[in-house]
Amino acid sequence: MQSQRYVKEDSFEFVLPPEIEALPEAKEEFLRAMEEDARHYERLAALLQEKHYEAFLREGEEPKAAARKAEKKAIEDARFVLPNACDT
């Protein structure tokens, strides 16, 4: 098990429910939804990271530390778009 709070979900794993997997049309729709969720997560994380990075720099953080802190803060909020099917 891994935390979604501080660990970036690159190409997150997910659970494919057997009932959805058994119906080709449902499986196709489910997989499209997972791909879309991943795109939204990545975009949100990038937008938030950029915002937080600039803020940390203004507060006097060194660029490397600002980048690290910004990523952690960004993924903490971006995770809310991840589906319940996300494997943790």
Secondary structure, DSSP 4 states (H G I P E B T S, - for coil): ---TTTS--TT--B---HHHHTSHHHHHHHHHHHHHHHHHHHHHHHHHHHHHHHHHHHTT--HHHHHHHHHHHHHHHHGGGS-TTB--
